[in-house]
Each structure stands twice: as C-alpha cells, then as structure tokens.
Amino acid sequence: MAATTTAKTNPGRFFEDYRLGEVIRHAVPRTVSGGERALYHALYPARHALYSSDEFARGAGLPSAPVDDLAAFHLVFGKTVPDISLNAVANLGYAEGRWHLPVYPGDTLRAESEVIGLKQNSNGKSGVVYVRTRGLNQRDEVVLDYVRWVMVRKRDLAAPAPETVIPELQKVIPAADLVIPDGLDFSGYDFDLAGEPHRWGDYVVGETIDHVDGVTVEEAEHMLATRLWQNTAKVHFDATFRPDGQRLIYGGHVISLARALSFNGLANAQMIVGLNGGAHANPCYSGLTVKAWSEVLDKAETGAPGVGAIRLRLVATSGGDPFTLKGADGKYLSHVLLDLDYWALMPV
C-alpha cells in the first residue's frame, strides 16, 4: 500500500496571505506564573522594586507585585509570531502601545491582531504588514495593545501587490490618555528600598543619562529568552534561514536588556504605561555588548497621588559614543540597535 503524504504542518503566512481588515485570533493562551518573573529577572536582569517585591507593591497601593510590564508585552507578542512574523525578514517598528491593566501570576493571556496596513516593497520579494494587537486576560479585559509593522517574505513573487495602505499613527500618546493602575499611590514611596533617590522633579526635559553598564549577548541566553515567550520566528533559531548564517536576536530581547540597564539612573521609573514609538535600527547578534542611554523627552502630572509621568527615549547601542544617534544623512549610526520612546510612571 502506497504511503499518503498530507500537508498538516504550518509553514506560516507570507505577505500575499494578509488581507486588510482581517482579525486573527492567535493560539495558544498562556497562564502566567511566578516562573516567568523569576526567569525574566534572571535573564536581563530586571530589578525595579515594584515588580520585585509584593510588599513594595502593596505599599504603592497594588494588591501584589505584577509581572514586569515588558514580560507581559513579550508574552502577548509571542502569541502573534506564528501568524504575523514567522516568515519575517525583520520587525520594523512600534507605535500606540498602552498598558491598560497590570498582569498578575494566575492571569491567562491571549492575543488577537487586526491587519491595518499593507505595502509591497519595490523589490517585489517582500512587503510590510501593519497590525494592531490586543492582549486580553481571562475576563476578556484588554491588558495591553500596540501597533507594529513587520517585513514579511513573499511565497509567490508573481502574486499581485495589494493596494498600498499605510495607517496614520499617533507620534506620541497624550499623557491624558495613559492608563494609571487603580489604587497606585506613590505618596509613601520608599526611595531607599527602590534603590535611588531621584524623583520625577529631579529630571528635566532634554537631560541625557548614560547608564554606564553593558551586557554581552550570548547565543544560548537569547534563545532561552525567546523560547520563554513562545516566539517561534525562524530568524532567531535557524542559522540556515539567513544568507549570512547568523541568528538574529529577538528585538524584544534588546528592549528588555536596555530597560534593565536603565535601572542605573532611572531606578524609580517604575512602570511602563505607554509605547510611543520604536525602531530596531540595526540588527543585533550574539557576541555584541549592549549598552544604553536615555533622554528625557517630556514630563506630565497625573491624577494619582504622588505619581508623575515621564517620557523617555531609550537607546541601545553596541558601541560608539553615548548620545550619538544619527548621521548627517539622517540615518541611524551603525552602532545603534534600538531607539525606543515610552512613558513611565515615577514618584513625584
């Protein structure tokens, strides 16, 4: 009897498979435990007090320490990869990201994405897909949402190009639209336990901060981190997938490394609540040493007791002088890995 071969495996979507307006419900839901927090803190290492200590969090008006804001982001992002970026060339940018609710151990997260833009590249071999992703908990409450755009290969180079639609996106989330967690209160904030004395009023717009420290990226470490988020993008694991034979470091790994490094100088920028924009300016590979610097872009008061909002630019680099970003041609310098614009909450 002749064997029968059927196609049951999933090769992932290619650029021509996306349709404007379609909503994709992503597999597989994930119940969060304290294990994600422990591994997150070991891999980066993150040490902001609000996410490290239940007692510190309760002192700030929360029921316990939430899962780190970026860990929640990675968990939701990872759900989207098999449907959005399995065949990606690169993840290009982010906008309009907001954290709506803290995520706690015991919460179950799932994700869904709407295709809001499409543009085929001039080479006809790939195109850019824009999606708005929502992460939801077990009560169908939105815990975070964001827009990202990713360059995806075409399967059939002869497939016709779709109508070009590039969404209009906010460059900056207004401070009034940031969601402050219910009960958050920094009026009794313990600066000694938080690790630094610098409060919201100590920072001025235009100030730059060199975070001094560096972390050399290891191959096994970045793959463990990427697997933790169930991110299955081929470029992160398969050395044969790229012509240069190198595994590309997950961009979110660089974001979390830079955020952890920023503790030295911004230890009291406790909670990320808004993602205004971000670009992975140059690829990151194993063996590079990541360093970071920040610039204060804006400040705003909030209605929560003792809580101010601070808008920061976070830049990750693999060398070069701190505070250098772009050349005379307006393009990112070769040592710049990440340029991220975000809002955080800080004691006033």
N, C-alpha and C positions, 0 to 999 in steps of 0.2 A: 504494500500500500504506500503510495507516494505521500511524503510529508507535505503538509499545507502550511504556508507561511502567511501570517496575517500581521498587519501593522497595528500593534497595540501600544507602542511606545509614543511618547510625545516629543517631537523634535523642536517644539517651541514655535512661537509666532514669528513671522517675518514681516517686513514693512508693509507688503501688499495685503496682509491679512487684517489690517486695522480699518475700522470704519468710524467716521466722525459721529460722535454722539452715543456710541455703544457703551454700555456699562458692563464691566467684567467683575464677577464675584470670584474672589481668589480663594483657593484651597491653601492651607489647611488651618482651621482655628488653632490657637495656641493658648493654653492655660499657663499663666506666668507664676513662677515660684521664687523663693529666695535664692535659688540656684543661679538664675540669670544675673541677679545683682552681684552675687559673690564672684562669678566668672567675669562680669563686666569690670568690677573693681580690680580684679587680678590682671586683666589683660591690658588695661590702659595706663596707669591705674587711676581711677576716678576717686576723689575723696572729699567732695563737697558735703558739708555736715548734714544738710537736710536729707540727703539720700543715704547717709551712712548710719544714722542713729535714730531709732524710734523715739528716744527721749528728747533729742534735739527737735525732731519734727513735731512732737506733741507740744513742746514749749513754743513752737511757732504757729500753733493753732490747728495742726493737721492730726488726723487720728493715729498715724504712724508714718514711718519713712516710706515715701513712694519709691517705685522703681525709677531709676535715673531717666530723665527726660529723653536723652538720646538713645538709651536702651529701648524705650518704648517706640521711638522712631524706627530703630533698626528692626524691631520685631514686626512692625507693620510693613516696612519697606521690603523685608524678606519675603513676606507673603506674595508680593506683587511680581517678584522676579520671574517665575516660570511663565507668566502671561505677558509681561511687558519687556523684560530685558534679558531673557535667556540667550538671545542671539544678538545682543548689543555689541556695538563697537566701543561705545563709551557712554557713561551717564554725564550729561552736559550741564545741567543746572537745576536750581530750585527757586520757588517763589511762593508767596502767600501761604506760608506754613503757620499754623496756630495749634497750640496745645490747649485743649478745651477742658480736660479733666485729668487729674493725676491717675496713674495706673498703680495698683497695689497688688502684691502677691495674692493669688487667688482669682484675679480677673482673667477672663478669657477674651483674647483679641482676635478679630478677623478683619479683613480688608476688602474694599471694593474700589474700582477705578473707573472713571469716565474718560473716554478719549475726547479731548477738547481741541486738538490741533494736529495737522499733518503737513509735512513739507518734504518732498523728494529732493535729494541732493543733486547738484548739477552733474555729478559723475554717473548718475543712474544706477549706482550699485547699492545705495543705502538711502535712508531717509530719517527724518526726525519726527518722533511721536511725542505729543504733549498729552499728559494725563493729569487729572485731579484725583488724588487718592484720599480715601477716608478710612481711618482706623476706628472700629467700633468695639465696644465691650459686650458682655453677655446680656446687658439690658438694652442693646441697640443704641446706646448713647455714643456720640462721636467723642473720642478721646483726643484725636488729632487729625488734621487734614493738611494737605500740601499739594502743590503742583510741581511736577518735574518733567524734564524733557530729555529724551534719550535717543541716540543714533542707533538705528537697527538695520541690519543687513537685509537685502532683498534675496528671496529664494529664486525668483524668475526675473532676470534682468530685462526681459521683454514685457513684463507686466506694466500696464499703463500707469502713469503717475496720477495720483489723486489730485483733486482740486486743492490748491495750497490754502490752508487756513492756519494763521498764527494768532493765538489768543492774545488779547490785551490784558496784561497783568499789572497789578499794583507794584510799583517800585519799592514802596515802604508801607507796612501795615500801620495805620494810625494808632497811636498809643491808646486812644479811647476804645479801640476795637480789641485790645488784648484782654484775655480772659484770666482773671485773678482767681485762684482756687478759693472756694468757700472756706471761710474761717482763717485764712492766712493772716498772721499778725506778727510783725517783727518789732513791736514796741518793747518787748522784753528780750531782745536778741542778745545772745551770749557771744561776744566777739572773741573772747579767749578760746572757747571751745571751737569756734568756727575756723580759727587759725590765723586771722589777720585783723588789724584794727580799722582798715579802710572802709568807710561807709559811702553811701550814694553821694553825699555832699562833698566828699573829698576828691571826686573825679570831675574834670572839666572837659567840655566838648573840644575836640582837637588834640587831646592828650594821647600820647602813644606809650605803650608799655612793652618792653622786651621781656618775655617770660623766661629767658635765660637757659632753661634746661632743654635737653634733647633726648629723643628715643630712637634707637636704630631698629628698623623694621626687620623682623625675622620671618622667613618663609612659613615655618610651621605655625607660628603665632598668629599671623594674619589669616591663614586658612582655618585655624580653630575658631577665631573670632567670627569669620564669615559663615562658617557652618553653624555657629551658635544661633545666628539669626535665620537659619534655613534659607540662606541666599545661595541659589544654585547656578548663578551666572557662570558660563563656561570660561570666560576670560580670567576668572580668579583661581581656577583649579587646573585647567588643562593646558599644559605647556605647549601642546601642538596646535592650539587654537589660533595663536597669533603668529604672523610671519617671523617675528624676532625671537620666538621661543620663550618668551618671558610671561610669567603670570602677573596680571595686573592687580594691584592692591585695591580692594573694595574702597571706594571713595568715602563711605561712611566710617571706615576704619581710621582714615586720616582725620576726619572730622572729630572723632572721639579722642584720638591722640592729642590733637591740638587743644581741644576743650580741657582735657586733663592737665596738659602743660600750662594752660592759662590760670590754673589754681594759684600759681606763684605770681601774685599781683592782682588777681581777681577772685580770691577765695570766697568773697561774700556775694558774688554774682550767682546766687543760689539756683534759681530756676529759669530755664529757657522757656519762654512762652510765645515767642514769635520768630519765624524764619522769613526775613525779608527777601533774601536772595542768596545765591551761592553758585560758585563756578569751580569745577575741578580744572584748574588752569593748565596743569601738566600732569602726566601720569606718574604714579609712584610705584616703585619696585622694591623687592627685598634688597636689603643692604643699604638703602638710603637712611640717613639720620634726619628725623623730622624735628624741626624747631618751630616756635610760634611767636607771633607778636600781635598786639591788639591796638586798635584805635577807638577812642570814644567818639561816636558819631552824633549822639543826641541823648537827652535825658527828659523824663516826664514824671510828673506826680501821678499817683493812683489813689483810688478811694479806700484802699486797705490800710489799716493802721500800721504806721512805721514802714511802709513798703513803697519804694520808688522803682521806676522802670529805667533801665539804661540800655541804649542801643550801641552795639559794639560791632566793629569789624574784626574778625579773627582770621589771620593769615598764617597758613602753614607753609614752611619752606624746607628745602633740602640743602641749604647753604646760602651763600650770599650775605650781604649786609642786611641787618634788620631795618625795617621801614622802607625797603625798596620793593616796588610792586610792578610797575610797568615801564617799558622803554619809551623813547621819543616817538616811536611809531604807534603808541597806544596799546601795544600787545603786552601780555604778561611776560615778565622775565622768565628765563628757563628754570630758575630755581624755585619759582612759586608753584606750590602744589594746590593750594586751596585759598579761595577768597570768599569768606562767609560773612553775611550781615544778619545779625539776630538781636532780638530783645531779650533781656533777662531781668529778673526781679532781685532787688538788693535792699538791705536795711538803710533807711534814711539817716 
